[in-house]
Amino acid sequence: MTVGFPRLGIISALHQEQAGLIDLMHNKSTLTRGMREYTSGRLENTDTVCVLSRIGKVAAAATAATLIEHFDVTHVVFTGVAGATDESVQVGDIVVADALVQHDMNASPLFPRFEIPLLGQSHFASDLSLTEQLLSAAQSFVEQDLGNVLSEQDRMQFRLERPRVHRGLIGSGDEFIHNRDRRELLRRQFPDLLAVEMEGGAVAQVCFEFGVPFAVIRTISDGANEGAPHDFMQFIERVASRYAFAIVRRLCG
Protein backbone atom coordinates (compact mmCIF):
# COMPACT_ATOMS: atom_id res chain seq x y z
CA MET A 1 0.00 0.00 0.00
CA THR A 2 1.29 3.44 -0.90
CA VAL A 3 1.08 5.87 1.98
CA GLY A 4 0.89 9.62 1.70
CA PHE A 5 1.91 10.98 5.06
CA PRO A 6 5.42 12.07 6.10
CA ARG A 7 5.04 11.24 9.81
CA LEU A 8 2.24 9.19 11.32
CA GLY A 9 1.18 9.29 14.98
CA ILE A 10 -0.47 6.08 16.20
CA ILE A 11 -2.45 6.28 19.45
CA SER A 12 -4.07 3.47 21.44
CA ALA A 13 -5.56 3.52 24.93
CA LEU A 14 -4.21 0.17 26.15
CA HIS A 15 -0.94 -1.70 25.72
CA GLN A 16 -2.64 -4.70 24.12
CA GLU A 17 -4.02 -2.50 21.34
CA GLN A 18 -0.48 -1.76 20.11
CA ALA A 19 1.09 -5.11 20.92
CA GLY A 20 3.93 -5.94 18.57
CA LEU A 21 4.03 -2.67 16.65
CA ILE A 22 6.92 -1.15 18.60
CA ASP A 23 8.88 -4.41 18.34
CA LEU A 24 8.49 -4.17 14.57
CA MET A 25 9.92 -0.64 14.36
CA HIS A 26 13.44 0.07 13.06
CA ASN A 27 15.80 2.78 14.34
CA LYS A 28 13.50 3.42 17.26
CA SER A 29 13.97 5.77 20.17
CA THR A 30 11.72 6.47 23.15
CA LEU A 31 11.05 9.75 24.90
CA THR A 32 8.90 10.16 28.02
CA ARG A 33 6.66 13.19 27.99
CA GLY A 34 3.73 13.87 30.33
CA MET A 35 3.93 10.38 31.86
CA ARG A 36 3.68 8.73 28.44
CA GLU A 37 6.31 6.96 26.36
CA TYR A 38 6.49 8.12 22.74
CA THR A 39 8.43 5.70 20.54
CA SER A 40 9.65 7.05 17.21
CA GLY A 41 11.00 4.93 14.38
CA ARG A 42 10.34 3.35 11.03
CA LEU A 43 7.29 1.08 10.84
CA GLU A 44 7.39 -0.75 7.52
CA ASN A 45 7.72 2.17 5.04
CA THR A 46 6.44 4.93 7.31
CA ASP A 47 8.06 7.31 9.78
CA THR A 48 5.96 6.65 12.86
CA VAL A 49 5.46 7.68 16.50
CA CYS A 50 3.56 5.18 18.68
CA VAL A 51 2.09 6.06 22.08
CA LEU A 52 -0.43 4.79 24.61
CA SER A 53 -2.83 7.53 25.69
CA ARG A 54 -4.54 5.63 28.50
CA ILE A 55 -8.32 5.69 28.82
CA GLY A 56 -10.62 8.71 28.49
CA LYS A 57 -11.03 11.94 26.58
CA VAL A 58 -8.64 14.11 28.60
CA ALA A 59 -5.86 11.52 28.36
CA ALA A 60 -6.41 11.14 24.62
CA ALA A 61 -6.53 14.89 23.99
CA ALA A 62 -3.28 15.51 25.89
CA THR A 63 -1.58 12.72 23.97
CA ALA A 64 -2.76 13.94 20.57
CA ALA A 65 -1.69 17.52 21.30
CA THR A 66 1.78 16.35 22.37
CA LEU A 67 2.16 14.25 19.24
CA ILE A 68 1.37 17.26 17.10
CA GLU A 69 3.25 19.95 18.99
CA HIS A 70 6.33 18.07 20.18
CA PHE A 71 6.74 15.19 17.73
CA ASP A 72 5.61 16.99 14.58
CA VAL A 73 3.34 14.24 13.29
CA THR A 74 1.51 15.14 10.11
CA HIS A 75 -1.33 12.59 10.48
CA VAL A 76 -2.91 10.78 13.43
CA VAL A 77 -4.58 7.36 13.67
CA PHE A 78 -6.35 6.06 16.76
CA THR A 79 -6.79 2.30 16.96
CA GLY A 80 -8.56 0.31 19.66
CA VAL A 81 -11.83 -1.36 20.62
CA ALA A 82 -15.43 -0.15 20.88
CA GLY A 83 -18.93 -1.29 21.75
CA ALA A 84 -21.50 -1.72 19.00
CA THR A 85 -24.69 0.33 19.06
CA ASP A 86 -26.17 -0.78 15.74
CA GLU A 87 -27.71 -4.23 15.30
CA SER A 88 -25.83 -4.73 12.05
CA VAL A 89 -22.46 -4.40 13.83
CA GLN A 90 -21.27 -7.56 15.57
CA VAL A 91 -18.41 -8.57 17.87
CA GLY A 92 -15.29 -8.98 15.75
CA ASP A 93 -16.43 -6.47 13.13
CA ILE A 94 -14.38 -3.36 12.37
CA VAL A 95 -15.70 0.20 12.32
CA VAL A 96 -13.78 2.99 10.59
CA ALA A 97 -15.12 6.42 11.53
CA ASP A 98 -16.24 8.87 8.90
CA ALA A 99 -17.13 11.25 11.75
CA LEU A 100 -17.00 11.41 15.55
CA VAL A 101 -19.20 13.05 18.16
CA GLN A 102 -18.76 13.53 21.92
CA HIS A 103 -22.03 12.09 23.22
CA ASP A 104 -21.46 13.39 26.77
CA MET A 105 -20.97 17.05 25.77
CA ASN A 106 -23.82 19.16 27.12
CA ALA A 107 -23.28 22.91 27.54
CA SER A 108 -26.96 23.73 27.04
CA PRO A 109 -28.67 26.13 27.28
CA LEU A 110 -25.58 28.22 26.50
CA PHE A 111 -24.88 26.11 23.40
CA PRO A 112 -26.86 23.42 21.57
CA ARG A 113 -26.50 20.00 23.13
CA PHE A 114 -23.52 17.99 21.76
CA GLU A 115 -22.04 21.08 20.10
CA ILE A 116 -18.47 21.85 21.15
CA PRO A 117 -18.58 25.37 22.65
CA LEU A 118 -17.05 28.09 20.45
CA LEU A 119 -16.37 25.68 17.57
CA GLY A 120 -19.94 25.65 16.29
CA GLN A 121 -20.10 21.95 15.48
CA SER A 122 -20.78 18.62 17.14
CA HIS A 123 -19.46 16.22 14.48
CA PHE A 124 -15.83 16.06 13.35
CA ALA A 125 -15.23 14.44 9.98
CA SER A 126 -12.19 12.21 9.63
CA ASP A 127 -9.70 12.78 6.83
CA LEU A 128 -11.08 11.26 3.64
CA SER A 129 -7.80 9.98 2.19
CA LEU A 130 -6.50 8.49 5.45
CA THR A 131 -9.90 6.94 6.16
CA GLU A 132 -9.98 5.35 2.71
CA GLN A 133 -6.51 3.87 3.30
CA LEU A 134 -7.60 2.46 6.67
CA LEU A 135 -10.72 0.98 5.10
CA SER A 136 -8.64 -0.66 2.40
CA ALA A 137 -6.18 -2.06 4.97
CA ALA A 138 -9.03 -3.37 7.14
CA GLN A 139 -10.84 -4.99 4.22
CA SER A 140 -7.65 -6.64 2.98
CA PHE A 141 -7.01 -7.92 6.50
CA VAL A 142 -10.47 -9.49 6.75
CA GLU A 143 -10.21 -11.08 3.32
CA GLN A 144 -6.59 -12.23 3.39
CA ASP A 145 -5.11 -12.28 6.90
CA LEU A 146 -7.83 -13.22 9.36
CA GLY A 147 -7.38 -16.96 9.08
CA ASN A 148 -3.64 -16.66 9.64
CA VAL A 149 -3.69 -14.46 12.75
CA LEU A 150 -6.56 -15.99 14.75
CA SER A 151 -6.75 -19.56 16.00
CA GLU A 152 -9.82 -21.64 15.28
CA GLN A 153 -10.42 -21.82 19.04
CA ASP A 154 -10.51 -18.03 19.37
CA ARG A 155 -12.77 -17.66 16.36
CA MET A 156 -15.20 -20.17 17.85
CA GLN A 157 -15.08 -18.73 21.39
CA PHE A 158 -15.82 -15.19 20.24
CA ARG A 159 -18.12 -16.31 17.38
CA LEU A 160 -16.07 -14.61 14.71
CA GLU A 161 -17.64 -16.24 11.70
CA ARG A 162 -17.57 -13.59 8.99
CA PRO A 163 -16.28 -10.26 10.35
CA ARG A 164 -17.32 -7.21 8.36
CA VAL A 165 -15.87 -3.73 7.89
CA HIS A 166 -18.22 -0.78 8.49
CA ARG A 167 -17.87 2.95 7.95
CA GLY A 168 -19.86 5.52 9.89
CA LEU A 169 -20.38 7.56 13.05
CA ILE A 170 -18.56 6.75 16.29
CA GLY A 171 -19.52 8.35 19.61
CA SER A 172 -17.07 9.12 22.43
CA GLY A 173 -17.61 9.86 26.10
CA ASP A 174 -16.06 9.39 29.52
CA GLU A 175 -18.35 6.46 30.21
CA PHE A 176 -18.07 2.73 29.57
CA ILE A 177 -21.44 1.88 28.03
CA HIS A 178 -22.67 -1.44 29.41
CA ASN A 179 -26.39 -0.85 29.82
CA ARG A 180 -28.97 -1.58 27.16
CA ASP A 181 -31.17 1.40 28.10
CA ARG A 182 -28.19 3.78 27.89
CA ARG A 183 -27.24 2.34 24.52
CA GLU A 184 -30.77 2.76 23.19
CA LEU A 185 -30.88 6.37 24.37
CA LEU A 186 -27.71 7.06 22.41
CA ARG A 187 -29.26 5.41 19.38
CA ARG A 188 -32.28 7.71 19.62
CA GLN A 189 -30.04 10.75 19.96
CA PHE A 190 -27.80 9.62 17.08
CA PRO A 191 -29.78 7.30 14.78
CA ASP A 192 -26.75 6.62 12.55
CA LEU A 193 -24.39 5.78 15.46
CA LEU A 194 -22.44 2.55 14.88
CA ALA A 195 -20.18 2.31 17.94
CA VAL A 196 -19.15 3.95 21.21
CA GLU A 197 -15.75 4.34 22.87
CA MET A 198 -13.92 6.76 25.16
CA GLU A 199 -11.20 8.62 23.22
CA GLY A 200 -11.77 9.17 19.50
CA GLY A 201 -13.95 12.27 19.71
CA ALA A 202 -11.35 14.08 21.79
CA VAL A 203 -8.59 13.20 19.33
CA ALA A 204 -10.85 14.38 16.52
CA GLN A 205 -11.38 17.77 18.18
CA VAL A 206 -7.67 18.29 18.85
CA CYS A 207 -6.74 17.36 15.29
CA PHE A 208 -9.44 19.65 13.94
CA GLU A 209 -8.16 22.59 15.99
CA PHE A 210 -4.57 21.97 14.89
CA GLY A 211 -5.51 21.26 11.27
CA VAL A 212 -4.01 17.76 11.31
CA PRO A 213 -5.66 14.94 9.31
CA PHE A 214 -6.85 12.03 11.46
CA ALA A 215 -8.69 8.71 11.30
CA VAL A 216 -10.12 6.31 13.88
CA ILE A 217 -10.50 2.54 13.57
CA ARG A 218 -12.15 0.31 16.16
CA THR A 219 -12.57 -3.43 16.58
CA ILE A 220 -15.94 -4.27 18.10
CA SER A 221 -15.42 -6.04 21.43
CA ASP A 222 -19.00 -6.04 22.77
CA GLY A 223 -22.56 -4.87 22.26
CA ALA A 224 -22.44 -1.92 24.69
CA ASN A 225 -24.87 -3.80 26.94
CA GLU A 226 -24.87 -5.79 30.18
CA GLY A 227 -22.55 -8.40 28.68
CA ALA A 228 -19.88 -5.86 27.75
CA PRO A 229 -17.44 -6.53 30.63
CA HIS A 230 -17.50 -10.30 30.02
CA ASP A 231 -14.16 -11.55 28.64
CA PHE A 232 -13.30 -7.95 27.65
CA MET A 233 -9.56 -8.19 28.34
CA GLN A 234 -9.36 -11.66 26.82
CA PHE A 235 -10.87 -10.31 23.63
CA ILE A 236 -8.40 -7.43 23.49
CA GLU A 237 -5.41 -9.71 24.05
CA ARG A 238 -6.42 -12.58 21.78
CA VAL A 239 -8.36 -10.83 19.02
CA ALA A 240 -8.25 -7.01 18.91
CA SER A 241 -4.48 -6.80 19.38
CA ARG A 242 -3.95 -9.05 16.36
CA TYR A 243 -6.42 -7.06 14.28
CA ALA A 244 -4.62 -3.81 15.11
CA PHE A 245 -1.16 -5.21 14.43
CA ALA A 246 -2.06 -6.59 11.02
CA ILE A 247 -4.12 -3.60 9.88
CA VAL A 248 -1.60 -0.95 10.95
CA ARG A 249 1.17 -2.97 9.34
CA ARG A 250 -0.78 -2.97 6.09
CA LEU A 251 -1.45 0.76 6.41
CA CYS A 252 2.24 1.55 6.87
CA GLY A 253 3.59 -0.99 4.35
Residue pairs with C-beta under 8 A, 6 or more apart in sequence:
1 133
1 136
1 137
1 250
1 251
1 253
3 45
3 46
3 133
3 251
3 252
4 129
4 133
5 46
5 74
5 75
5 130
5 213
6 47
6 74
7 47
7 48
7 49
7 71
7 72
7 73
7 74
7 75
8 43
8 46
8 47
8 48
8 49
8 73
8 74
8 75
8 76
8 77
8 252
9 48
9 49
9 51
9 64
9 67
9 68
9 71
9 73
9 75
9 76
9 77
10 18
10 21
10 43
10 48
10 49
10 50
10 51
10 76
10 77
10 79
10 248
11 51
11 52
11 53
11 60
11 63
11 64
11 67
11 76
11 77
11 78
11 79
11 199
11 203
12 18
12 52
12 53
12 78
12 79
12 80
12 244
13 52
13 53
13 54
13 55
13 59
13 60
13 80
13 198
13 199
14 52
14 55
14 80
14 236
15 52
16 233
16 236
16 237
16 240
16 241
17 79
17 80
17 81
17 236
17 240
17 241
17 244
18 50
18 52
18 79
18 241
18 244
19 237
19 241
19 244
19 245
20 241
20 245
21 43
21 50
21 244
21 245
21 248
21 249
22 28
22 39
22 41
22 50
24 43
24 44
24 249
25 39
25 41
25 42
25 43
25 48
25 50
26 41
26 42
26 43
27 41
27 42
28 39
28 40
28 41
28 42
29 39
29 40
29 41
30 37
30 38
30 39
30 40
31 37
31 38
31 40
32 38
33 66
33 70
34 62
34 63
34 66
36 51
36 52
36 53
36 54
36 63
36 66
37 51
37 52
38 49
38 50
38 51
38 66
38 67
38 70
38 71
39 49
39 50
39 51
40 47
40 48
40 49
40 71
41 48
42 48
43 50
43 248
43 249
43 252
44 249
44 252
44 253
45 252
45 253
46 251
46 252
48 252
49 67
49 71
49 73
51 63
51 66
51 67
52 63
53 59
53 60
53 62
53 63
53 64
53 199
54 63
55 198
55 199
56 174
56 198
56 199
57 102
57 172
57 173
57 174
57 198
57 199
57 201
57 202
58 174
58 202
59 199
60 78
60 198
60 199
60 200
60 202
60 203
61 202
61 203
61 205
61 206
63 203
64 76
64 202
64 203
64 206
64 207
64 214
65 206
65 210
67 73
67 76
68 76
68 206
68 207
68 210
68 212
69 210
73 212
74 212
74 213
75 127
75 130
75 212
75 213
75 214
75 215
76 203
76 207
76 212
76 213
76 214
76 215
77 130
77 134
77 214
77 215
77 216
77 217
77 248
77 251
78 199
78 200
78 203
78 214
78 215
78 216
78 217
79 216
79 217
79 218
79 244
79 247
79 248
80 197
80 199
80 218
80 219
80 240
80 244
81 197
81 218
81 219
81 220
81 221
81 235
81 236
81 240
82 95
82 170
82 195
82 196
82 197
82 218
82 219
82 220
82 221
83 177
83 178
83 183
83 195
83 196
83 197
83 220
83 221
83 222
83 223
83 224
83 225
83 228
84 90
84 91
84 93
84 95
84 194
84 195
84 220
84 222
84 223
84 224
85 171
85 177
85 183
85 186
85 187
85 193
85 194
85 195
85 196
85 224
86 168
86 187
86 193
86 194
86 195
88 166
89 95
89 166
89 194
89 195
89 220
90 163
90 164
90 220
91 158
91 159
91 160
91 220
91 221
91 222
91 223
91 235
92 158
92 159
92 160
92 163
92 219
92 220
92 239
93 163
93 164
93 165
93 166
93 219
93 220
94 138
94 142
94 163
94 164
94 165
94 166
94 217
94 218
94 219
94 220
94 243
94 247
95 165
95 166
95 167
95 168
95 170
95 194
95 195
95 217
95 218
95 220
96 126
96 131
96 134
96 135
96 138
96 165
96 166
96 167
96 215
96 216
96 217
96 218
97 126
97 131
97 167
97 168
97 169
97 170
97 200
97 204
97 215
97 216
97 217
97 218
98 125
98 126
98 131
98 167
98 168
98 169
99 123
99 124
99 125
99 126
99 168
99 169
99 170
100 123
100 124
100 126
100 169
100 170
100 171
100 172
100 200
100 201
100 204
100 216
101 114
101 122
101 123
101 124
101 169
101 170
101 171
101 172
101 190
101 193
101 201
102 114
102 116
102 122
102 171
102 172
102 173
102 201
102 202
102 205
103 114
103 171
103 172
103 173
103 186
103 189
103 190
103 193
103 196
103 201
104 173
104 174
104 175
105 113
105 114
105 115
105 116
105 122
106 113
106 114
107 113
107 115
107 117
110 117
111 117
112 122
114 122
114 189
115 121
115 122
116 122
116 205
119 205
119 208
119 209
123 169
124 201
124 204
124 205
124 207
124 208
126 204
126 214
126 215
126 216
127 213
127 214
127 215
129 213
130 213
130 214
130 215
131 167
131 215
133 215
133 251
134 215
134 217
134 247
134 251
135 165
135 167
137 247
137 248
137 250
137 251
138 165
138 217
138 247
139 165
140 250
141 243
141 246
141 247
141 250
142 163
142 164
142 165
145 246
145 250
146 160
146 163
149 242
149 243
149 245
149 246
150 160
150 238
150 239
150 242
154 160
154 238
154 239
155 161
158 231
158 235
158 238
158 239
160 239
166 194
168 192
168 193
168 194
169 190
169 192
169 193
169 194
170 193
170 194
170 195
170 196
170 197
170 200
170 201
170 216
170 218
171 186
171 190
171 193
171 195
171 196
171 197
171 201
172 196
172 197
172 198
172 199
172 200
172 201
172 202
172 204
173 196
173 198
173 201
174 198
175 182
175 198
176 198
176 228
177 183
177 186
177 196
177 224
177 228
178 222
178 224
178 225
178 226
178 227
178 228
178 229
179 225
179 226
180 225
180 226
182 224
183 196
183 223
183 224
183 225
186 193
186 196
187 193
195 218
195 220
195 224
196 224
197 218
200 216
200 218
203 214
203 216
204 214
204 216
207 213
207 214
217 247
219 239
219 240
219 243
219 244
221 228
221 232
221 235
221 236
221 239
221 240
222 228
222 229
222 230
222 232
222 235
